[in-house]
Amino acid sequence: MKKIFCPIFFVLLLLMSAVPVTAADNEQTYTITVNAGEGGTVSGGGTFQSGQHVTLSAYPNGGWTFAGWYDESGDRISANASLGFSATSHRIIQARFVRDHASQIPNNHSEWAALELLKAVELSLIPDSLTDPDIDYSQPVTRAEFAGIAVRAYEILTDTTTLPAASGTFTDTSDEDALKAYNAGIMVGISDTEFSPGALLDREQCATALTRIFKRATMPGWSFATDGDFHLTFIHPTPFTDDEAISDWARESVYFMVANKIMEGIGNNMFAPRNVTGAQEAQGYATATREQALIIALRMIENLQ
């Protein structure tokens, strides 16, 4: 007699031999990648089960401040140094840090300049060439250093980013700020091929250079070639006693800066526009310093923007 096996028998065998499935087998895991930008360290990243609590912590280095947590799109998601959330997807999160403003001001500067230098830091007006903590701000500013200040002032006034001119524009420098200032039309060389990056500036040159930056930023069509066609409107202050020492090409700029409380005299109704004698040159009587250049650029932005 033939034996007949019911299909139900095979179904039962399969059910009996099946391996039980637990909740843990279906549990999803997610990777939380956490990165630290310059100026600090982080902790808390790793692999987490779905719904597990994640705590990320950011630790700024000395002289730095935590700026926030940023997601994959570059959006800030929290300003707290400790960030907690549940793992529900793979994430890449970055902690960003910024330098403490006070720590960005070099140690060597005049006491009167401290407050405005702090404002210059807050505006990102200080170029990289002047961020060394050991640099002396009371010493003369060079053309290359001033180019950095000029570029940042122009970018703040116009809310733009300046690109450098082609490498090889000048034979005596490849300084990026010098090339940016030239390309933006706010500084020129001392010749077609030379910039003279190490040359010092006097007070009337600083006044004129910053006035030209203001014109370039606010007067469409202005250029060095057309400068004579663009005049400034302001109430002319009382002439300085040393007015005759002010160069003709700098006079309007000097009084424009004074009228707008951006620059002032050195006392006794004297402006000290330039070094006229050898003794003045040796003394640095009218030579502009780094802190002076930064502060008049700051005041120009604050008073004229």
Protein Blocks (a to p, Z undefined) as FASTA:
>chain_A
ZZdddfklmmmmmmmmpccddfklmpccddddddddehiacehiacddehiacddddddd
ehiacfbdcdfkopafbfbfbdcdddfbdcdddddddddfklmpcfbdcfklmmmmmmmm
mnopacfklmcfkbcfkbccdfklmmmmmmmmmmmmnopacddddehkamkbccfklmmm
mmnopaccfbfkbgolmbccdfklmmmmmmmmmmmmmmghiafklmmmpccddddddddf
klmmpcfklmmmmmmmmmnomaccebjhiaklacfbfklmmnommgccfklmmmmmmmmm
mmmZZ
